[in-house]
């Protein structure tokens, strides 16, 4: 046994102070790391909150791209992508695909003709147990250069200050190109006629270990037909979902996946800057959509199309958006799954 | 040294201090990563998952070592409530060290996220996809992380109390190096 040597009272007080200081400092460091002393830190909570309409976010739904419909199908790789990436998904073969056509809105009941930006979330699974998830939109480039600018854009567009958007555009001139696209781009009557783009840059790693900065797109096999928004409005609030359901029932719909390879010096960190059209492109395969299912009981409902879920052979680049999207999507996922009772499934036999 | 051991074995002390570093890093990475949308988010998440699994493996091994080697007995003159607190805190530590990684793994499984470790190595799902299980596990993982950190603060305070005020050898039992000069052996 050890014989305790009791210290004098003054030393006890000093020791207690020392213990309090050590414990207090550790707690403060923890709180600092958690951002409790940093009200300006851009957190995923803030980002997701910024999407909410004034009445509050609809419970149980995605906090952005809230309206959507599930699809399942096949991604058939032609093998050409193997020159760019060692991921199994580019080896010639067929791989199951799960996805979601969606509209970039915080309102799951938004009339289809009122939403400018359309999107596609996709998950391709390969036998090696890996997955490639991507969430793409029909715009050819993003609205702003950085996640902070995107957050500021959300605040400005929700602001009651009539000059908020003007001030924002002054600080972020890149928004003008997106505004011009939104005004002039063709509207179509079908998800099947849309081209979807990754916008963000990623790095493909080939078998020799060499890196290739890339972006990718899905090019529709269906011929796009331009329809005015007024005519689209007459087709009913859910015409896109009805149309794609009918269309796929009549036959599978296809998109060609095209990978664009950056030239040295191309802006990889800024998705608001499109690369020149003459960049090398490689057709890597075909997405075939074979079945459409409503989201409420569908297989895409509880899938987070997190663009940083990547197989080995693909990784993120210096583009800051995939990280911001990953953290915000996770927050949206955590919230909506906790709110699932407010978006009840319609069949009791659905997956738990 | 024969008879009653006054210190934990070298293996136990090694495990304690190694895991102390891992767990503190884990908790700071955890609260840091969920508070940012910056690119470091991905870096932190990519450390958090394999480190969590490493802690799980170490904790299971440490539990076996603890069962085999036991622990030095507490000083006889330690008040009963403090003895009870010491014993309960050890149970709580083992529950958290093993439980937290399993909750995290389960939470990812219930959300159908791949559980990625290093270089394309994936762990299988341990739960079916389920929004209710995801919420349950997410909440538990989140709130227990704060409880875990609070328990560590308490543990540090108690260890320092033993080292600086009671000077009863309890701190020395787990000290990384021998601090024999500060503790006089009984005659």
Interface residues (C-beta under 8 A of the other chain):
Chain A: X1 X2 X3 X4 X5 X6 X7 X12 X15 X16 X18 X19 X22 X23 X26 X27 X29 X30 X33 X34 X35 X41 X42 X43 X44 X47 X128 X129 X130 X131 X147 X302 X303 X304 X306 X308 X309 X311 X312 X316 X320 X322 X323 X324 X326 X327 X328 X333 X334 X337 X338 X340 X351 X352
Chain B: X4 X6 X27 X28 X31 X32 X33 X34 X35 X36 X37 X38 X39 X40 X41 X42 X45 X75 X76 X77 X111 X112 X113 X114 X119 X120 X122 X128 X129 X130 X131 X132 X133 X134 X135 X138 X139 X149 X153 X156 X157 X160 X161 X164 X165 X166 X167 X168 X169 X172 X183 X184 X185 X186 X187
